[in-house]
Amino acid sequence: MPFKPPDVAKCPVCGKSVYAAEERVAAGAKYHKFCFKCSMCNKMLDSTTVANHELELFCKQCHGRKHGPKGYGFGGGAGALGMDKGERFGNKECEMDNKPKDTSGVTGTGGTGPKCPRCGKTVYDAERAIGVITPWHKSCFNCKGCKKSLDSTTMAMHEEEVYCKNCYGKNFGPSGYGFGQGAGTLSMG
């Protein structure tokens, strides 16, 4: 009986034969050691960092960017909002992209949610400033005067705009002799 060599698997990345001394295995397929890397960011992988999608290899982070759930409310842990699809690695789409679609023609103004008083765009829960009744984007919730970032304890409202307490006092607070002298002094005489 003639000698028959064992079947040698072909690497799904390069299509060449993979021999036992150089093989890495994922999802039942054999890969070369140097082909066993993320198809988006090219990071070298091992059995603990590999994620596979239809024989295409990814690091777990890039797999999540390309094939994981996306949109408001999905994140990378610790309450994070994950919107990174890996565009810098060439990924243009995501299987489960559920970001609300804007049908108005003006970016960010569509949707049925409340609108931000500063920019007029829809305010989704994940980007809403916390602690204020009127919905604002976190990025828009800053002092109109000095642009200082605000929260519910450092803001003052005037005619649907927000100010830090310092700018509010300068622009809309009491004025005249004795006001703003410091140390709580007020002279009315």
Secondary structure, DSSP 8 states (H G I E B T S, - for coil): --------EE-TTT-SEE-GGGEEEETTEEEEGGG-B-TTT--B--TTTEEEETTEEEEHHHHHHHHSEESTT--SSTT-------GGGT----TEE------SSSTTT-SSS-B-TTT--B--GGGB-TT-SS--BTTT-B-TTT--B--TTTEEEETTEEEEHHHHHHHHS--STTTT-STT-----
